[in-house]
């Protein structure tokens, strides 16, 4: 059983940066593919980025005005921690951000769905003011 706890959210002005962390415990973090999702008020939860257990494969959401080029996902397996560095933040990035763990050894494709994952964190609020 893996427990995931996000931190690092907060209030930031547009153009600013935040670094989210997701601390894992209770399981073999280095064996899991990991992902970040977000859910804005009144909107569906959406995929943000994912990283393979080895950090060799990294993918970002590929929708219009996506996070690609502004956000960076990374992990430190020695510290059982997942990160999301968020730069050039925009008001539309305002959301609750969640990390999630996917136990499947090989995850095909470039995206990840909430139901693909086996464990999820409680979320951390990110608010970007204009």
N, C-alpha and C positions, 0 to 999 in steps of 0.2 A: 504494500500500500504506500503510494507516494503522496506526500503532502507538499503542496506548492503555495508559497506565500509571496505575493507581489509587494513591491514598495517603490518609492521614488516618484509617485505622482504628486500633483500639486497644481497651483495656479501660476501661469506664466504668460507674459505678453507675446503677442504675435511676433514671429521672428526669433524667439528665444529657443532654448534647448532644455531638454530633460533627459535623464537616464533612468529607465526603469530596470528594476532587478526582480528576479524570481528565484527565491531560495527553495531548493528541493531537499526533502528529508524522507527517510523511511524506505528508500528504494535505491536501485542502482541507476542513478541519474545518467551516468555516462552511456547507458544502453538505450536511452530513450531519444527519439527524435522529438524536438520541442517546437512549439509555435506560439505566436502572439495573435490574439484576436482583440477586437474592440467593439463596443456597442454605444452608439450615440443615442441621446434621448429621442424616443419615438421612432427609432430605426432598427433594422435587423442587425444582429451581430454579424461582423464580417472578419474575414481572414486578413491579417496584416503581413506576417512573415513566418517562415519556418526554417529550421536548421537541422541538419541530420546529426546523428549522435557523434560523428567524427568531425563535424563542422565543414566537411568537404562540400556538401550540397546545401546551398542557401537560395531561397526563393522569396520574392516579395509579391504582394498583391499587384495585379496588373490591370487595375481598373482606371478609368479616367481620373486624372488628378490624384493618382495614388501616392503612396509613401515612398516609392522607389526613388532613390537619389537623395532622400532626406533622412530616412531611417536606416539604422544598421543593427541587425541582429547578430549576437555573438554569444558564446558560452565559455565557461571555465569549468571543465569537468572536475578539476582538482578541488574546486570550491563548491561544487554542486549548485552552480548558479547560472542562470540565463539572463541576458541583458537585452535591452532595446534602447539604443541611443537615438534620440529624436531631435533633429535639428530643423531650423527654419519652420518652426511650428506655425500652423494656421488655425484660425478659429474653428474650421471644420474638422480639425483633429480632436476637438473636444469629445471625450468619450470615457467610458470605463474600459480599462485595458486589462485583459486576462492572459495569463500564460497557461499552456496546456501541454501534456505529455502524451506522446503517441508511441505505443510499445511495438508497433509493427516494424520488423527488421528492415524491410524495404518498402518505402512509400512511393508509388509511381506518381507521375504527374508533378506539377509545380505548385499545387495549392494544397490546402488542408481544410477539412471541415471540422466543426465542433464534435460531430459524432464519430469522426475518425479517432479522436483522442480518448484516452482512458482515465486521465486525471486532469483536474482543472483547479486553478486558483480562485480566490474570492474576488479578485479584481482590485485595481487601484484607479482612482479618479484623476483624469488629466483635464484641466480646463485652460483653454487658451483664449485670452481676452484680446479684443481688437484695438 
